[in-house]
């Protein structure tokens, strides 16, 4: 896939081949960790974490924030890889991973942000609001979120994108992965956990970000975009957009 000049310049600025190889090796080591369950390991082939993080340009000396980490699938990879030279932060929806942060040595340097913020169900949109999107951190190198953008209301997405922008240093990156919805498709009973990729780009650009590049790592041509992502015929094989944005320097 050909990359625009801006993406090449960004990659040249953030990384060298040696740095990229070193971080990727740390992620590969973390993939083998006993900290991860067999169920988590079964998803490695589908989620392609090494290639995904390489695309986002993550390195082991960065300050990285993971938004809405859930049960910590990516946290268990990022935390060990960033432990010695960088820093991993988690924000929003961290309750399911907090006990592991206290008990597991590989995770005990992770810092939690925005702990007081809560999810509130918005019945009219059938999505979630956040009581606060303030992240209370500055000069991050990267912010990442995986398959979460679709859960949030328009108001919260708008506020969160603005907060992410403020938290990043100039030149910092924002990486977003989510399940693909057909462009301009109205809500129905099957697409609630999918999101229009064109709309995602427009919303994130509206917060001030530059759209740098996309990856086809998670493109699935046999996902017809018709069914709920949890259906047996689709789960583990959903088409996902993988977008890289940058805060202007």
Helices and strands as residue ranges (DSSP letters): H 5-14, H 17-31, H 38-42, H 44-47, H 49-56, E 63-67, H 75-82, E 87-91, H 98-103, G 105-107, E 111-113, E 119-122, E 127-130, E 140-146, G 149-151, H 154-167, E 168-181, E 195-196, H 197-206, E 209-215, E 240-247
